[in-house]
Amino acid sequence: MEITVQLPNDLAQRAEPAREALEALAIAGYRSGKLSPYQACRLLGFTSRFEFESLLKQRNILDQAYSVEDLESDLKTLRTLSENSATSSGP
């Protein structure tokens, strides 16, 4: 799908107005909960969530940054997957 947006002249004169608008859209969607981190990454053409986290950090948006709780949850999931893989491959 393609969306066309008319920008005021002062905004259109910026270095990369289309990219800036796309980033603003992705960030606003993520912060409002309308977009998941995965969806925001896809919208921006990123290959990992860490690229999106880096963009948020560059913009000083830290309210939804990757937290200790996120890390603990990811580690728990990794352990579960590892255990399941070990038991399913069996002797």
CORWOUR-V530769 format. One record per run of one state. SS is the DSSP state (hx for helix, st for strand, lp for the rest). FROM is the first residue (numbers start at 1). LEN is the number of residues. If there is no record, write none. Layout:
# CORWOUR-V530769
<<SS/FROM/LEN> <SS/FROM/LEN>>
This chain:
# CORWOUR-V530769
<<lp/1/8> <hx/9/4> <lp/13/4> <hx/17/16> <lp/33/4> <hx/37/8> <lp/45/4> <hx/49/10> <lp/59/9> <hx/68/22> <lp/90/2>>
